[in-house]
Amino acid sequence: MNNSENAARNLSEWQAMGDWRLMFLYRDRFQKVTLEQVQQAADRYFVRQPHDRQVLPEKNAVRAEIPLPRM
């Protein structure tokens, strides 16, 4: 926010997503995230596989369960 060009670009991008005030809500929530919360999300959504460094098609791939958002 110390550069007016970047601030204007950021505000316009957040406005395009619905409301420019979401930028500040996102910032506040992001600052409250703890290391434990990050670790829990990583454990839930990142699934280790034997070939985790190669992208190979598999018939029975192990996938993380991602619940649909509530609306």
N, CA, C and O atoms as a printed pandas DataFrame, in Angstrom:
     atom_number atom_name residue_name chain_id  residue_number  x_coord  y_coord  z_coord
0              1         N          MET        A               1    0.820   -1.198    0.000
1              2        CA          MET        A               1    0.000    0.000    0.000
2              3         C          MET        A               1    0.862    1.261    0.000
3              4         O          MET        A               1    0.319    2.365    0.037
4              5         N          ASN        A               2    2.189    1.130   -0.040
5              6        CA          ASN        A               2    3.041    2.310   -0.054
6              7         C          ASN        A               2    3.338    2.806   -1.472
7              8         O          ASN        A               2    4.071    3.779   -1.647
8              9         N          ASN        A               3    2.777    2.148   -2.474
9             10        CA          ASN        A               3    2.926    2.550   -3.865
10            11         C          ASN        A               3    1.527    2.779   -4.421
11            12         O          ASN        A               3    0.711    1.857   -4.434
12            13         N          SER        A               4    1.239    3.981   -4.877
13            14        CA          SER        A               4   -0.133    4.301   -5.296
14            15         C          SER        A               4   -0.587    3.479   -6.496
15            16         O          SER        A               4   -1.769    3.153   -6.605
16            17         N          GLU        A               5    0.329    3.138   -7.397
17            18        CA          GLU        A               5   -0.054    2.330   -8.564
18            19         C          GLU        A               5   -0.452    0.923   -8.131
19            20         O          GLU        A               5   -1.471    0.398   -8.581
20            21         N          ASN        A               6    0.348    0.312   -7.260
21            22        CA          ASN        A               6    0.011   -1.027   -6.767
22            23         C          ASN        A               6   -1.255   -1.015   -5.927
23            24         O          ASN        A               6   -2.064   -1.939   -6.008
24            25         N          ALA        A               7   -1.432    0.026   -5.119
25            26        CA          ALA        A               7   -2.637    0.125   -4.293
26            27         C          ALA        A               7   -3.879    0.217   -5.176
27            28         O          ALA        A               7   -4.882   -0.443   -4.905
28            29         N          ALA        A               8   -3.817    1.029   -6.225
29            30        CA          ALA        A               8   -4.957    1.166   -7.135
30            31         C          ALA        A               8   -5.249   -0.150   -7.853
31            32         O          ALA        A               8   -6.408   -0.526   -8.021
32            33         N          ARG        A               9   -4.197   -0.844   -8.273
33            34        CA          ARG        A               9   -4.379   -2.135   -8.962
34            35         C          ARG        A               9   -5.021   -3.153   -8.022
35            36         O          ARG        A               9   -5.951   -3.864   -8.404
36            37         N          ASN        A              10   -4.514   -3.216   -6.787
37            38        CA          ASN        A              10   -5.075   -4.158   -5.819
38            39         C          ASN        A              10   -6.538   -3.848   -5.514
39            40         O          ASN        A              10   -7.376   -4.749   -5.481
40            41         N          LEU        A              11   -6.835   -2.583   -5.292
41            42        CA          LEU        A              11   -8.220   -2.203   -5.008
42            43         C          LEU        A              11   -9.144   -2.547   -6.165
43            44         O          LEU        A              11  -10.257   -3.025   -5.949
44            45         N          SER        A              12   -8.694   -2.310   -7.384
45            46        CA          SER        A              12   -9.548   -2.611   -8.542
46            47         C          SER        A              12   -9.741   -4.118   -8.714
47            48         O          SER        A              12  -10.816   -4.561   -9.115
48            49         N          GLU        A              13   -8.709   -4.904   -8.413
49            50        CA          GLU        A              13   -8.859   -6.364   -8.503
50            51         C          GLU        A              13   -9.847   -6.878   -7.467
51            52         O          GLU        A              13  -10.674   -7.738   -7.769
52            53         N          TRP        A              14   -9.766   -6.354   -6.246
53            54        CA          TRP        A              14  -10.719   -6.769   -5.213
54            55         C          TRP        A              14  -12.123   -6.275   -5.535
55            56         O          TRP        A              14  -13.103   -6.958   -5.240
56            57         N          GLN        A              15  -12.226   -5.098   -6.133
57            58        CA          GLN        A              15  -13.540   -4.585   -6.536
58            59         C          GLN        A              15  -14.152   -5.503   -7.592
59            60         O          GLN        A              15  -15.357   -5.756   -7.575
60            61         N          ALA        A              16  -13.327   -5.997   -8.505
61            62        CA          ALA        A              16  -13.820   -6.913   -9.539
62            63         C          ALA        A              16  -14.311   -8.227   -8.929
63            64         O          ALA        A              16  -15.161   -8.901   -9.511
64            65         N          MET        A              17  -13.775   -8.595   -7.753
65            66        CA          MET        A              17  -14.224   -9.809   -7.073
66            67         C          MET        A              17  -15.467   -9.577   -6.233
67            68         O          MET        A              17  -16.019  -10.520   -5.666
68            69         N          GLY        A              18  -15.913   -8.330   -6.149
69            70        CA          GLY        A              18  -17.167   -8.097   -5.446
70            71         C          GLY        A              18  -17.197   -6.848   -4.593
71            72         O          GLY        A              18  -18.209   -6.147   -4.562
72            73         N          ASP        A              19  -16.105   -6.554   -3.898
73            74        CA          ASP        A              19  -16.102   -5.392   -3.016
74            75         C          ASP        A              19  -14.660   -5.102   -2.623
75            76         O          ASP        A              19  -13.942   -6.009   -2.199
76            77         N          TRP        A              20  -14.231   -3.869   -2.754
77            78        CA          TRP        A              20  -12.849   -3.510   -2.446
78            79         C          TRP        A              20  -12.508   -3.724   -0.981
79            80         O          TRP        A              20  -11.336   -3.886   -0.640
80            81         N          ARG        A              21  -13.513   -3.728   -0.106
81            82        CA          ARG        A              21  -13.256   -3.915    1.319
82            83         C          ARG        A              21  -12.835   -5.347    1.645
83            84         O          ARG        A              21  -12.296   -5.610    2.720
84            85         N          LEU        A              22  -13.082   -6.276    0.709
85            86        CA          LEU        A              22  -12.647   -7.657    0.919
86            87         C          LEU        A              22  -11.131   -7.755    1.046
87            88         O          LEU        A              22  -10.616   -8.666    1.695
88            89         N          MET        A              23  -10.412   -6.810    0.421
89            90        CA          MET        A              23   -8.953   -6.808    0.511
90            91         C          MET        A              23   -8.512   -6.690    1.967
91            92         O          MET        A              23   -7.590   -7.384    2.395
92            93         N          PHE        A              24   -9.155   -5.827    2.716
93            94        CA          PHE        A              24   -8.789   -5.628    4.113
94            95         C          PHE        A              24   -9.266   -6.785    4.985
95            96         O          PHE        A              24   -8.588   -7.153    5.944
96            97         N          LEU        A              25  -10.407   -7.355    4.671
97            98        CA          LEU        A              25  -10.892   -8.527    5.392
98            99         C          LEU        A              25   -9.933   -9.699    5.186
99           100         O          LEU        A              25   -9.588  -10.400    6.138
100          101         N          TYR        A              26   -9.502   -9.908    3.931
101          102        CA          TYR        A              26   -8.543  -10.962    3.617
102          103         C          TYR        A              26   -7.236  -10.744    4.381
103          104         O          TYR        A              26   -6.696  -11.681    4.969
104          105         N          ARG        A              27   -6.729   -9.509    4.373
105          106        CA          ARG        A              27   -5.489   -9.189    5.067
106          107         C          ARG        A              27   -5.593   -9.509    6.548
107          108         O          ARG        A              27   -4.687  -10.116    7.120
108          109         N          ASP        A              28   -6.692   -9.105    7.171
109          110        CA          ASP        A              28   -6.870   -9.331    8.611
110          111         C          ASP        A              28   -6.963  -10.815    8.927
111          112         O          ASP        A              28   -6.368  -11.284    9.897
112          113         N          ARG        A              29   -7.702  -11.549    8.119
113          114        CA          ARG        A              29   -7.839  -12.990    8.368
114          115         C          ARG        A              29   -6.524  -13.715    8.109
115          116         O          ARG        A              29   -6.179  -14.652    8.828
116          117         N          PHE        A              30   -5.787  -13.284    7.081
117          118        CA          PHE        A              30   -4.519  -13.918    6.742
118          119         C          PHE        A              30   -3.516  -13.752    7.881
119          120         O          PHE        A              30   -2.751  -14.675    8.162
120          121         N          GLN        A              31   -3.505  -12.617    8.526
121          122        CA          GLN        A              31   -2.572  -12.357    9.619
122          123         C          GLN        A              31   -2.896  -13.186   10.856
123          124         O          GLN        A              31   -2.028  -13.367   11.710
124          125         N          LYS        A              32   -4.111  -13.689   10.974
125          126        CA          LYS        A              32   -4.513  -14.477   12.140
126          127         C          LYS        A              32   -4.259  -15.977   11.973
127          128         O          LYS        A              32   -4.426  -16.734   12.929
128          129         N          VAL        A              33   -3.859  -16.420   10.780
129          130        CA          VAL        A              33   -3.630  -17.844   10.529
130          131         C          VAL        A              33   -2.403  -18.296   11.315
131          132         O          VAL        A              33   -1.365  -17.634   11.311
132          133         N          THR        A              34   -2.544  -19.430   11.986
133          134        CA          THR        A              34   -1.439  -19.961   12.786
134          135         C          THR        A              34   -0.722  -21.080   12.039
135          136         O          THR        A              34   -1.250  -21.638   11.077
136          137         N          LEU        A              35    0.474  -21.396   12.492
137          138        CA          LEU        A              35    1.237  -22.493   11.901
138          139         C          LEU        A              35    0.480  -23.811   12.029
139          140         O          LEU        A              35    0.532  -24.646   11.125
140          141         N          GLU        A              36   -0.212  -24.002   13.131
141          142        CA          GLU        A              36   -0.977  -25.232   13.338
142          143         C          GLU        A              36   -2.103  -25.355   12.307
143          144         O          GLU        A              36   -2.368  -26.450   11.811
144          145         N          GLN        A              37   -2.764  -24.247   11.981
145          146        CA          GLN        A              37   -3.825  -24.275   10.969
146          147         C          GLN        A              37   -3.269  -24.613    9.594
147          148         O          GLN        A              37   -3.890  -25.355    8.833
148          149         N          VAL        A              38   -2.107  -24.072    9.278
149          150        CA          VAL        A              38   -1.463  -24.380    7.993
150          151         C          VAL        A              38   -1.108  -25.853    7.939
151          152         O          VAL        A              38   -1.323  -26.505    6.918
152          153         N          GLN        A              39   -0.564  -26.388    9.030
153          154        CA          GLN        A              39   -0.195  -27.797    9.074
154          155         C          GLN        A              39   -1.413  -28.696    8.940
155          156         O          GLN        A              39   -1.352  -29.713    8.250
156          157         N          GLN        A              40   -2.536  -28.336    9.594
157          158        CA          GLN        A              40   -3.763  -29.124    9.480
158          159         C          GLN        A              40   -4.265  -29.137    8.041
159          160         O          GLN        A              40   -4.685  -30.183    7.547
160          161         N          ALA        A              41   -4.230  -28.003    7.366
161          162        CA          ALA        A              41   -4.666  -27.937    5.969
162          163         C          ALA        A              41   -3.751  -28.764    5.081
163          164         O          ALA        A              41   -4.222  -29.462    4.183
164          165         N          ALA        A              42   -2.452  -28.691    5.322
165          166        CA          ALA        A              42   -1.502  -29.481    4.529
166          167         C          ALA        A              42   -1.751  -30.968    4.727
167          168         O          ALA        A              42   -1.745  -31.733    3.763
168          169         N          ASP        A              43   -1.968  -31.382    5.968
169          170        CA          ASP        A              43   -2.232  -32.800    6.243
170          171         C          ASP        A              43   -3.519  -33.270    5.586
171          172         O          ASP        A              43   -3.617  -34.419    5.155
172          173         N          ARG        A              44   -4.509  -32.385    5.509
173          174        CA          ARG        A              44   -5.802  -32.771    4.946
174          175         C          ARG        A              44   -5.777  -32.823    3.410
175          176         O          ARG        A              44   -6.341  -33.742    2.816
176          177         N          TYR        A              45   -5.130  -31.847    2.768
177          178        CA          TYR        A              45   -5.257  -31.704    1.321
178          179         C          TYR        A              45   -4.063  -32.183    0.513
179          180         O          TYR        A              45   -4.202  -32.437   -0.684
180          181         N          PHE        A              46   -2.897  -32.314    1.128
181          182        CA          PHE        A              46   -1.736  -32.830    0.408
182          183         C          PHE        A              46   -1.562  -34.291    0.767
183          184         O          PHE        A              46   -1.240  -34.624    1.907
184          185         N          VAL        A              47   -1.774  -35.161   -0.205
185          186        CA          VAL        A              47   -1.721  -36.602    0.012
186          187         C          VAL        A              47   -0.420  -37.132   -0.579
187          188         O          VAL        A              47   -0.155  -36.970   -1.770
188          189         N          ARG        A              48    0.385  -37.762    0.265
189          190        CA          ARG        A              48    1.642  -38.343   -0.224
190          191         C          ARG        A              48    1.342  -39.621   -0.984
191          192         O          ARG        A              48    0.508  -40.434   -0.586
192          193         N          GLN        A              49    2.049  -39.767   -2.090
193          194        CA          GLN        A              49    1.933  -40.969   -2.901
194          195         C          GLN        A              49    3.335  -41.478   -3.182
195          196         O          GLN        A              49    4.300  -40.721   -3.077
196          197         N          PRO        A              50    3.463  -42.748   -3.537
197          198        CA          PRO        A              50    4.805  -43.296   -3.798
198          199         C          PRO        A              50    5.562  -42.535   -4.884
199          200         O          PRO        A              50    6.785  -42.410   -4.818
200          201         N          HIS        A              51    4.853  -42.035   -5.866
201          202        CA          HIS        A              51    5.483  -41.324   -6.984
202          203         C          HIS        A              51    5.196  -39.833   -6.880
203          204         O          HIS        A              51    4.762  -39.212   -7.850
204          205         N          ASP        A              52    5.439  -39.252   -5.692
205          206        CA          ASP        A              52    5.025  -37.866   -5.490
206          207         C          ASP        A              52    5.853  -36.850   -6.284
207          208         O          ASP        A              52    5.499  -35.671   -6.302
208          209         N          ARG        A              53    6.928  -37.261   -6.932
209          210        CA          ARG        A              53    7.704  -36.327   -7.745
210          211         C          ARG        A              53    7.477  -36.546   -9.234
211          212         O          ARG        A              53    8.058  -35.845  -10.062
212          213         N          GLN        A              54    6.654  -37.490   -9.569
213          214        CA          GLN        A              54    6.356  -37.757  -10.969
214          215         C          GLN        A              54    4.852  -37.678  -11.166
215          216         O          GLN        A              54    4.079  -38.057  -10.286
216          217         N          VAL        A              55    4.452  -37.193  -12.307
217          218        CA          VAL        A              55    3.031  -37.162  -12.637
218          219         C          VAL        A              55    2.769  -38.342  -13.572
219          220         O          VAL        A              55    3.072  -38.302  -14.764
220          221         N          LEU        A              56    2.199  -39.384  -12.990
221          222        CA          LEU        A              56    1.896  -40.595  -13.744
222          223         C          LEU        A              56    0.417  -40.900  -13.620
223          224         O          LEU        A              56   -0.136  -40.819  -12.524
224          225         N          PRO        A              57   -0.236  -41.250  -14.721
225          226        CA          PRO        A              57   -1.650  -41.618  -14.618
226          227         C          PRO        A              57   -1.795  -42.935  -13.853
227          228         O          PRO        A              57   -1.058  -43.894  -14.083
228          229         N          GLU        A              58   -2.753  -42.953  -12.948
229          230        CA          GLU        A              58   -3.006  -44.156  -12.164
230          231         C          GLU        A              58   -4.491  -44.457  -12.172
231          232         O          GLU        A              58   -5.317  -43.545  -12.163
232          233         N          LYS        A              59   -4.826  -45.733  -12.189
233          234        CA          LYS        A              59   -6.229  -46.123  -12.172
234          235         C          LYS        A              59   -6.859  -45.863  -10.807
235          236         O          LYS        A              59   -8.011  -45.434  -10.723
236          237         N          ASN        A              60   -6.118  -46.117   -9.757
237          238        CA          ASN        A              60   -6.639  -45.970   -8.405
238          239         C          ASN        A              60   -5.880  -44.869   -7.656
239          240         O          ASN        A              60   -5.264  -45.124   -6.621
240          241         N          ALA        A              61   -5.930  -43.677   -8.177
241          242        CA          ALA        A              61   -5.207  -42.560   -7.565
242          243         C          ALA        A              61   -5.824  -42.198   -6.219
243          244         O          ALA        A              61   -7.041  -42.255   -6.049
244          245         N          VAL        A              62   -4.982  -41.830   -5.273
245          246        CA          VAL        A              62   -5.428  -41.394   -3.961
246          247         C          VAL        A              62   -5.675  -39.897   -4.046
247          248         O          VAL        A              62   -4.783  -39.137   -4.422
248          249         N          ARG        A              63   -6.875  -39.476   -3.701
249          250        CA          ARG        A              63   -7.226  -38.071   -3.811
250          251         C          ARG        A              63   -7.709  -37.544   -2.455
251          252         O          ARG        A              63   -8.316  -38.267   -1.665
252          253         N          ALA        A              64   -7.425  -36.284   -2.218
253          254        CA          ALA        A              64   -7.897  -35.634   -0.999
254          255         C          ALA        A              64   -9.373  -35.307   -1.156
255          256         O          ALA        A              64   -9.822  -34.927   -2.237
256          257         N          GLU        A              65  -10.124  -35.456   -0.072
257          258        CA          GLU        A              65  -11.540  -35.095   -0.068
258          259         C          GLU        A              65  -11.678  -33.605    0.210
259          260         O          GLU        A              65  -11.225  -33.121    1.247
260          261         N          ILE        A              66  -12.292  -32.887   -0.699
261          262        CA          ILE        A              66  -12.501  -31.455   -0.521
262          263         C          ILE        A              66  -14.003  -31.206   -0.455
263          264         O          ILE        A              66  -14.693  -31.356   -1.463
264          265         N          PRO        A              67  -14.519  -30.831    0.705
265          266        CA          PRO        A              67  -15.962  -30.623    0.836
266          267         C          PRO        A              67  -16.417  -29.383    0.053
267          268         O          PRO        A              67  -15.658  -28.430   -0.122
268          269         N          LEU        A              68  -17.649  -29.417   -0.406
269          270        CA          LEU        A              68  -18.216  -28.263   -1.096
270          271         C          LEU        A              68  -18.473  -27.145   -0.095
271          272         O          LEU        A              68  -18.857  -27.404    1.046
272          273         N          PRO        A              69  -18.262  -25.910   -0.518
273          274        CA          PRO        A              69  -18.520  -24.803    0.410
274          275         C          PRO        A              69  -20.004  -24.657    0.703
275          276         O          PRO        A              69  -20.846  -24.901   -0.160
276          277         N          ARG        A              70  -20.315  -24.255    1.934
277          278        CA          ARG        A              70  -21.710  -24.011    2.310
278          279         C          ARG        A              70  -22.110  -22.629    1.847
279          280         O          ARG        A              70  -21.342  -21.677    1.983
280          281         N          MET        A              71  -23.307  -22.512    1.301
281          282        CA          MET        A              71  -23.788  -21.212    0.833
282          283         C          MET        A              71  -25.054  -20.830    1.516
283          284         O          MET        A              71  -25.604  -19.762    1.245
